[in-house]
């Protein structure tokens, strides 16, 4: 029996015990939802990107009036078709559903579409659409919290793209899954060069200073980073960084409820309803209120898992849109923990923020980009139980494409679990990543995986596209990553907040 077979067998034998608690500990909302018939029809089959912009799909594109919506609230869908065409809007909840990844919950249309105007350039380079509403929906009371994709299909050529929104609830739950949608918006270049990383100066090479803002009131363009992925058109970054974790959690019946970054900003009390708070993937952009609200939840006894890298790094100001709707505009105004050695800019920063190490045990390094193997350095820790890992054993390529470095602030009881040097295309970056865990004040725990690619080690749902960057590629599902995550979740459910 080779090592991988042994590890896989050990994981399989103990996994039922490791994940058996969720359905018993809380209601069976997620398990029952995933027993409903699924489909892969949520996947786009025919999409196109305008070569003049390299990001948008003007033939059919749209956005939602809310990042998240509760049952009995109304969400508006703003859609443009150029040229004019009728279209349909099929709404799917994403989950496990027997491995198919989605369930059709509603079809709207056919609806008559028409071209809607590109927005003017506003203050601080803001592009805020004020499109007319194409369709509205009052969310049914029986819709389960989750990430919902709306598949837009125009009838002229059958071209497609997505809109994306979160249905949230207010119930007590085991896991509160925060989608990283402020970062989706920050990197969204729709209609061409209008992300937080563009200051109007060609050739648009990753500006990272102040003086730019972006709006949720616009479609999501094609992924800007990692690879050319037009089949994700309109879905933000959810399918790339976050869906593998949601897919895996729902497969195993964990009691999970979903929220937006904007919910963390606006609803401090709502963060206390979960046993554990989860930050996922590329969760770079936080407001000071987000930081304070999550920290207060942790200080109050909520566990936290940061399955992410480069997180809590850029400080943003969150503002309403021109119509007064809260949480629709973000502007980068500083860095959590200060500049951290980044190059200076002529325009001064407005604000910085507290050290992220105080929240999650480590923070972004400079440089932040690169990849590495995730190498165990603390094999006696219970996180590694059942994995077969010993000090020096590594999960090849799990760290990337951004990470968290050594802790910069003292946290009593902090332990380093994995550590190693970062390289970019084979060149040493002279920094290292560290994965950490520390006890919070109420006996709860804070885990920091120190990689955007952690979720890649859990599952590969339909439509998932494995990224590759800086010479590294994550490994795909690995029984050791699955077992460590199950161990962590089991500990969350047996200690800390009741």
Secondary structure as GFF3:
##gff-version 3
##sequence-region A 1 498
A	DSSP	alpha_helix	3	19	.	.	.	ID=ss1
A	DSSP	alpha_helix	21	25	.	.	.	ID=ss2
A	DSSP	alpha_helix	29	34	.	.	.	ID=ss3
A	DSSP	beta_strand	61	64	.	.	.	ID=ss4
A	DSSP	beta_strand	68	70	.	.	.	ID=ss5
A	DSSP	beta_strand	74	80	.	.	.	ID=ss6
A	DSSP	beta_strand	86	94	.	.	.	ID=ss7
A	DSSP	three_ten_helix	97	99	.	.	.	ID=ss8
A	DSSP	beta_strand	102	112	.	.	.	ID=ss9
A	DSSP	three_ten_helix	123	125	.	.	.	ID=ss10
A	DSSP	beta_strand	135	138	.	.	.	ID=ss11
A	DSSP	beta_strand	146	154	.	.	.	ID=ss12
A	DSSP	beta_strand	160	168	.	.	.	ID=ss13
A	DSSP	beta_strand	173	179	.	.	.	ID=ss14
A	DSSP	alpha_helix	181	187	.	.	.	ID=ss15
A	DSSP	beta_strand	213	215	.	.	.	ID=ss16
A	DSSP	three_ten_helix	230	232	.	.	.	ID=ss17
A	DSSP	pi_helix	238	242	.	.	.	ID=ss18
A	DSSP	alpha_helix	243	251	.	.	.	ID=ss19
A	DSSP	beta_strand	256	260	.	.	.	ID=ss20
A	DSSP	alpha_helix	261	266	.	.	.	ID=ss21
A	DSSP	three_ten_helix	269	273	.	.	.	ID=ss22
A	DSSP	beta_strand	274	281	.	.	.	ID=ss23
A	DSSP	beta_strand	285	287	.	.	.	ID=ss24
A	DSSP	alpha_helix	288	299	.	.	.	ID=ss25
A	DSSP	beta_strand	303	308	.	.	.	ID=ss26
A	DSSP	beta_strand	314	319	.	.	.	ID=ss27
A	DSSP	beta_strand	329	335	.	.	.	ID=ss28
A	DSSP	alpha_helix	357	360	.	.	.	ID=ss29
A	DSSP	beta_strand	372	375	.	.	.	ID=ss30
A	DSSP	three_ten_helix	382	384	.	.	.	ID=ss31
A	DSSP	beta_strand	394	399	.	.	.	ID=ss32
A	DSSP	beta_strand	415	424	.	.	.	ID=ss33
A	DSSP	beta_strand	427	439	.	.	.	ID=ss34
A	DSSP	beta_strand	445	448	.	.	.	ID=ss35
A	DSSP	three_ten_helix	452	457	.	.	.	ID=ss36
A	DSSP	beta_strand	468	469	.	.	.	ID=ss37
A	DSSP	beta_strand	472	473	.	.	.	ID=ss38
A	DSSP	alpha_helix	479	494	.	.	.	ID=ss39
###
